[in-house]
């Protein structure tokens, strides 16, 4: 197993999962019908979102690992880790600001 490739694939999967959880959280809050569908799947909308994040992460990890990537340089790995951090923080900020704005209305 190529450890660097697993790490790189995991970082890309983290970015995909961050985008998914941010999008599904905002979409579910804006659409009561979507929130009800999510709640109906696993008993509560947050549980369904959590399962969805795990599925997106695992599927993305597998996909990125199986893609024929060239040699992953240390620079590319550092950039991907930085990007993952940025995407996680942006997702956090979007969700936080969305709920703050929702609370203030």
C-alpha positions in Angstrom: 0.0 0.0 0.0 1.3 3.4 -1.0 1.1 5.4 2.3 1.6 8.8 0.6 -1.2 8.0 -1.9 -3.5 7.0 0.9 -2.8 10.2 2.8 -3.3 12.3 -0.4 -6.5 10.5 -1.2 -7.8 10.9 2.4 -7.1 14.7 2.2 -9.1 14.9 -1.1 -11.9 12.8 0.5 -11.9 15.2 3.5 -12.5 18.1 1.1 -15.3 16.3 -0.6 -16.9 15.4 2.7 -16.6 19.0 3.9 -18.3 20.4 0.8 -21.1 17.7 1.2 -21.8 18.4 4.9 -21.9 22.1 4.3 -24.2 21.9 1.3 -26.6 19.4 2.8 -26.8 21.2 6.1 -27.7 24.6 4.5 -30.0 22.9 2.0 -31.9 20.9 4.7 -32.4 24.1 6.7 -33.8 25.9 3.7 -36.0 23.0 2.6 -38.3 21.4 5.2 -39.1 18.7 2.7 -35.4 17.7 2.4 -35.1 17.8 6.2 -38.1 15.5 6.6 -36.6 13.1 4.0 -33.3 13.0 5.8 -35.1 12.5 9.2 -37.1 9.7 7.7 -34.1 7.8 6.4 -32.3 7.3 9.8 -34.6 8.7 12.4 -33.0 12.1 12.6 -31.7 14.5 10.0 -28.3 14.9 11.7 -27.8 11.1 11.8 -28.6 10.8 8.1 -26.1 13.7 7.4 -23.5 11.9 9.4 -24.0 8.7 7.6 -23.9 10.6 4.3 -20.6 12.2 5.3 -19.1 8.8 6.0 -20.3 7.4 2.7 -19.0 10.4 0.8 -15.6 10.2 2.5 -15.3 6.4 2.0 -16.4 6.6 -1.6 -14.1 9.5 -2.4 -11.2 7.9 -0.6 -11.6 4.8 -2.7 -12.1 6.7 -5.9 -9.1 8.9 -5.4 -6.9 6.0 -4.3 -7.8 4.0 -7.4 -7.2 6.9 -9.8 -3.9 6.5 -11.6 -2.0 9.5 -10.1 1.5 10.4 -10.9 4.1 10.6 -8.2 2.8 12.8 -5.3 5.4 15.3 -4.3 5.8 16.6 -0.8 4.8 20.1 -2.1 1.5 18.7 -3.6 0.8 16.9 -0.3 1.4 20.1 1.7 -0.8 22.1 -0.6 -3.6 19.5 -0.4 -3.4 19.5 3.4 -3.6 23.3 3.4 -6.6 23.2 1.0 -8.4 20.7 3.2 -7.9 23.0 6.2 -9.2 25.9 4.2 -12.3 24.0 3.0 -13.1 22.8 6.6 -12.8 26.3 8.0 -14.9 27.8 5.2 -17.5 25.1 5.7 -17.5 25.8 9.4 -17.9 29.6 8.8 -20.7 29.1 6.3 -22.7 26.9 8.7 -21.9 29.2 11.7 -22.9 32.3 9.8 -26.0 30.6 8.4 -27.3 29.7 11.9 -26.3 33.0 13.4 -28.3 34.8 10.7 -31.2 32.3 11.1 -31.2 33.0 14.9 -31.2 36.7 14.5 -34.2 36.7 12.2 
